[in-house]
Amino acid sequence: DEFPEDNYDAGYSNYVFHWVKDKEVAFNNVYRNLKTGCRFGLAYPEILHPILRQLCELMDPKHEKIVKERFAFEPRSVYERIAESVGFTVEWIKVLSREHSFPNI
């Protein structure tokens, strides 16, 4: 079942969109389901998490490829372009960088 159109006051996605291959369809669905003028917050990673990257480096190359293909990382500019193309007005974007170190891996 689909969610009802023009029904929600706000939306928020926390670390989901990097799993979504067709981001335009996803953004369009979110936009269609929000009431006119409502807001949508989005948090997402732009890169593979360092611990996963380090684990991939230790894996057999065929397994590393499979893991990396499961994610659909895009830079901020892609998210902004897609959001605006479906009708959103992008008011604010901030990229947070986090460094992690896992020396025992």
C-alpha positions, 0 to 999 in steps of 0.5 A: 500500500502507498502512503496517502498523498499530501498527508504529512506535516514533516518528514525525516530520513536518518541514514537511509538514502545511501541504501536507495539506488533510485534517489529520484523516485524516493525524493519524489515519493517523499515530496508527494506525501508531504503537505504543501510547504512542509519540511523534510530533513535528511541525514546521510553519509557521503562515503563508506564508513571507515570501519567498513572501508577497513574491513573491505580492504581485508576482504577478498576482492570479490567480497569487497566489490559486493559490499561496496555495491550495496551502498549508493553514496552520492555527493551533496550536489546530487542530493540537492539537484534531485531534491530541487528537481522534484519540487523541494526548496533546499534551505540548508545543507551542512556536511559533517566530517567524522574521522574514526580510527580502528588501529586493531583491525 
